[in-house]
Amino acid sequence: MKEDIKYTSIDDLSPREWEVMNYMVKGNSDRKVGKILGISPRTARFHVDTVKDRLGLPTRVAVADWFGWQRGQRMAQKSSDI
């Protein structure tokens, strides 16, 4: 497990990494993500591992939790701007 926790912003991920993460956090396997995006399961896994590494998170579940927290933060920010 990595000791270096980064918690990068969603905006710091590439469009493809964000796309893969979006499908991954919905519970899709690498095979399913690959099929949806027209890439191999191995390539999907590579993107998942890159997202985990860039965020400094050890598991897919941790990424899903972080993604949900980020989405909540953005919604809170938008509602406070009104």
C-alpha positions as CSV (number, residue, x, y, z in Angstrom):
1,M,0.0,0.0,0.0
2,K,1.3,3.5,-0.9
3,E,2.1,5.8,2.0
4,D,2.1,8.9,-0.4
5,I,-1.6,10.0,-0.5
6,K,-2.1,12.5,-3.3
7,Y,-5.9,13.0,-3.7
8,T,-5.5,14.8,-7.0
9,S,-8.5,16.8,-8.3
10,I,-10.7,15.1,-10.9
11,D,-9.6,17.9,-13.2
12,D,-6.0,16.5,-13.1
13,L,-7.0,13.2,-14.6
14,S,-6.9,12.7,-18.4
15,P,-10.3,12.5,-20.1
16,R,-9.8,8.8,-20.7
17,E,-8.8,8.2,-17.0
18,W,-11.9,10.1,-15.9
19,E,-14.1,8.1,-18.3
20,V,-12.7,4.8,-17.0
21,M,-13.1,5.9,-13.4
22,N,-16.6,6.9,-14.0
23,Y,-17.6,3.4,-15.2
24,M,-15.4,1.7,-12.6
25,V,-17.0,3.5,-9.6
26,K,-20.4,2.2,-10.9
27,G,-19.2,-1.3,-10.1
28,N,-18.2,-2.4,-13.6
29,S,-15.3,-4.9,-14.0
30,D,-12.3,-4.2,-16.2
31,R,-13.9,-6.5,-18.8
32,K,-17.2,-4.5,-18.8
33,V,-15.4,-1.1,-18.8
34,G,-13.3,-2.3,-21.8
35,K,-16.4,-3.5,-23.6
36,I,-18.2,-0.2,-23.0
37,L,-15.2,1.9,-24.2
38,G,-14.1,-0.4,-27.0
39,I,-10.7,-1.2,-25.3
40,S,-9.3,-4.5,-24.0
41,P,-9.8,-5.4,-20.4
42,R,-6.0,-5.2,-19.9
43,T,-6.0,-1.6,-21.2
44,A,-9.0,-0.8,-18.9
45,R,-7.0,-2.3,-16.0
46,F,-4.0,-0.2,-16.9
47,H,-6.2,3.0,-16.7
48,V,-7.7,1.8,-13.4
49,D,-4.2,1.3,-12.0
50,T,-3.1,4.7,-13.3
51,V,-6.0,6.4,-11.6
52,K,-5.3,4.6,-8.3
53,D,-1.7,5.6,-8.5
54,R,-2.3,9.2,-9.5
55,L,-4.8,9.6,-6.6
56,G,-2.6,7.7,-4.2
57,L,-5.4,5.3,-3.4
58,P,-4.9,1.6,-2.8
59,T,-8.2,0.1,-4.1
60,R,-11.1,0.5,-6.5
61,V,-13.4,1.0,-3.4
62,A,-11.2,3.8,-2.2
63,V,-11.4,5.5,-5.6
64,A,-15.2,5.1,-5.6
65,D,-15.4,6.6,-2.1
66,W,-13.2,9.5,-3.1
67,F,-15.1,10.1,-6.3
68,G,-18.4,10.3,-4.4
69,W,-16.8,12.7,-2.0
70,Q,-15.5,14.9,-4.8
71,R,-19.0,14.9,-6.5
72,G,-20.5,15.9,-3.2
73,Q,-18.0,18.7,-2.8
74,R,-18.7,20.0,-6.2
75,M,-22.5,19.9,-5.6
76,A,-22.1,21.8,-2.3
77,Q,-19.9,24.4,-4.1
78,K,-22.5,24.9,-6.8
79,S,-25.4,25.3,-4.3
80,S,-23.4,27.8,-2.2
81,D,-22.7,29.9,-5.4
82,I,-26.4,30.4,-5.9
